[in-house]
């Protein structure tokens, strides 16, 4: 059974940092990424990374967020620096193969809340 377990969310002050983790089990995934959903908005891609290290970032987080993965540990990370209030959202881990990434057969974690507020 595939399972994606997210951790690291919480409350942080503007300008602060947070590191999210997503531990995957039950399979190895060619593509993994982070999406986020703020109240009243749809889910948007934050960043993605392939098993080979190719990355994609949303323009809104470039220069502030860094996505990495440890293939040996089958774990995905998102280092978030210089956090802003607009980064407040539920962050979801996503995993899949090249062929399933944009299909219903990709996998999702339960989400972890990130709140940026003073």
Residue pairs with C-beta under 8 A, 6 or more apart in sequence:
1 26
2 24
2 25
2 26
2 27
2 95
2 107
3 24
3 25
3 26
4 22
4 23
4 24
4 93
4 94
4 95
4 107
4 108
4 109
4 110
5 22
5 23
5 24
5 25
5 109
6 20
6 21
6 22
6 91
6 92
6 93
6 109
6 110
6 111
6 112
7 20
7 21
7 22
7 23
7 112
8 18
8 19
8 20
8 21
8 112
9 18
9 20
9 91
9 112
9 113
9 114
10 18
10 113
10 114
10 115
11 115
11 117
12 18
12 83
12 114
12 115
12 116
13 83
13 116
13 117
13 118
14 83
14 84
14 85
14 116
14 117
14 118
15 82
15 83
16 83
16 116
17 79
17 80
17 81
17 82
17 83
18 80
18 83
18 114
19 77
19 78
19 79
19 80
20 34
20 77
20 78
20 80
20 91
20 93
20 112
20 114
21 75
21 76
21 77
22 32
22 34
22 75
22 76
22 77
22 93
22 95
22 109
23 73
23 74
23 75
24 32
24 74
24 75
24 76
24 93
24 95
25 74
27 95
28 51
28 71
28 74
29 51
29 95
29 96
29 97
29 107
30 50
30 51
30 96
30 97
30 98
31 48
31 49
31 50
31 51
31 95
31 96
31 97
31 98
31 101
32 48
32 49
32 69
32 76
32 93
32 94
32 95
32 96
33 45
33 46
33 47
33 48
33 49
33 56
33 67
33 76
33 93
33 94
33 95
34 45
34 46
34 47
34 48
34 67
34 76
34 78
34 91
34 92
34 93
34 94
35 43
35 44
35 45
35 46
35 91
35 92
35 94
36 43
36 44
36 46
36 87
36 89
36 90
36 91
36 92
36 114
37 43
37 44
37 89
37 90
37 92
37 111
38 86
38 88
38 89
38 90
41 89
43 92
44 58
45 56
45 58
46 57
46 58
46 61
46 65
46 67
46 78
46 91
47 55
47 56
47 57
47 58
47 61
47 65
47 67
47 78
48 55
48 56
48 67
48 94
49 55
49 56
49 67
49 68
49 69
49 76
51 69
51 71
53 69
55 67
57 65
57 67
60 86
61 80
61 87
64 80
64 81
64 82
64 83
65 78
65 79
65 80
65 81
66 78
66 79
66 81
67 76
67 77
67 78
67 79
68 76
68 77
68 79
69 75
69 76
69 77
70 77
76 93
76 95
78 91
80 87
80 114
83 114
83 116
84 116
85 116
85 117
86 116
87 114
87 116
88 114
88 115
88 116
88 117
89 114
90 111
90 112
90 113
90 114
91 111
91 112
91 113
91 114
92 108
92 109
92 110
92 111
93 108
93 109
94 101
94 106
94 107
94 108
94 109
95 106
95 107
96 103
96 105
96 106
96 107
100 106
